[in-house]
Every structure is written in C-alpha cells, then in structure tokens.
Amino acid sequence: MSTMSIDCSGMNCPIPILRLSKAVKNLRPSERLEMIATDPGSVKDVQAWSKQTGNTIVESRQCNEKFIFIVEKAA
C-alpha cells in the first residue's frame, strides 16, 4: 500500500491543516497520508487536528527545516 503525500512547504497556518483535512477525506479508513510542512506551528496544529478528528498521527519527525507527519485515517 503506497502512502499518498502532500507538500505544504512554504505555507503558513491554517493552509497545511486545511490541505491535510481535505486530503484525508479522500482516503479510506486505515489508509495513510504523509504531509510535509515547514511551518513550526504545524506540529501543534496537527496534534490538535488529530485529537479533534480522531485520525492517528503514526509518525511525526523533523528533518532539517521540514516537519514530516504520517497520519492514518480513522476507521
């Protein structure tokens, strides 16, 4: 199963979360999506979004200037 990816580099709040929400809606339950962002605020934003929507953050890491999130759509 391939993981879809969206690149939100250079975008500031709330655009990365809006793009993430829209992309996750197109997934089937248990499918995963990778989001790449450069806005440091995206770390807290993705955590809050996960709690609010019930979708799971499978991985959250920083690689140089980029923040990489793998989220799994809730069943």
C-alpha positions in Angstrom: 0.0 0.0 0.0 1.5 3.3 -1.1 1.2 6.4 1.1 -0.1 9.5 -0.5 1.9 12.6 0.1 1.1 16.3 0.2 3.8 19.0 0.3 2.8 22.1 2.2 6.3 23.6 2.3 6.3 27.4 2.5 2.7 27.6 3.6 1.6 29.1 6.9 -1.3 28.3 9.2 -4.0 27.4 8.5 -3.2 26.2 5.0 -1.3 23.0 5.9 -4.2 21.8 8.1 -6.8 22.7 5.6 -4.9 20.7 2.9 -4.4 17.8 5.3 -8.1 17.7 6.2 -9.2 17.8 2.6 -6.7 15.1 1.6 -7.7 12.7 4.5 -11.3 13.0 3.5 -10.4 11.2 0.2 -8.8 8.3 2.0 -10.4 5.0 3.0 -10.2 4.0 6.7 -6.7 2.9 7.7 -5.1 4.5 4.7 -2.1 6.8 5.4 -1.1 10.2 4.2 2.3 11.9 4.5 2.3 15.7 4.9 5.5 17.8 4.7 5.4 21.3 6.2 7.9 24.0 7.0 5.7 26.0 9.4 6.8 25.1 13.0 3.3 25.8 14.2 2.2 22.8 12.2 3.4 20.5 14.9 0.8 21.7 17.4 -1.8 22.2 14.7 -1.5 18.5 13.5 -1.7 17.3 17.1 -4.9 19.4 17.7 -6.4 18.3 14.4 -5.7 14.6 15.3 -7.5 14.9 18.7 -10.4 16.8 17.1 -10.9 14.4 14.2 -9.9 11.0 15.7 -7.3 10.4 12.9 -4.0 9.0 14.2 -0.5 10.5 13.9 1.5 7.5 13.1 4.8 9.4 12.8 5.9 13.0 13.5 9.5 14.0 12.9 11.7 16.9 11.9 14.2 16.6 9.1 16.3 19.8 8.8 13.8 22.6 8.1 10.9 20.3 7.3 8.3 18.7 9.6 7.0 15.4 8.4 3.8 13.8 9.5 2.2 10.4 8.7 -1.4 10.3 9.6 -3.8 7.3 9.4 -7.5 7.9 8.7 -9.8 6.7 11.5 -11.9 3.7 10.8 
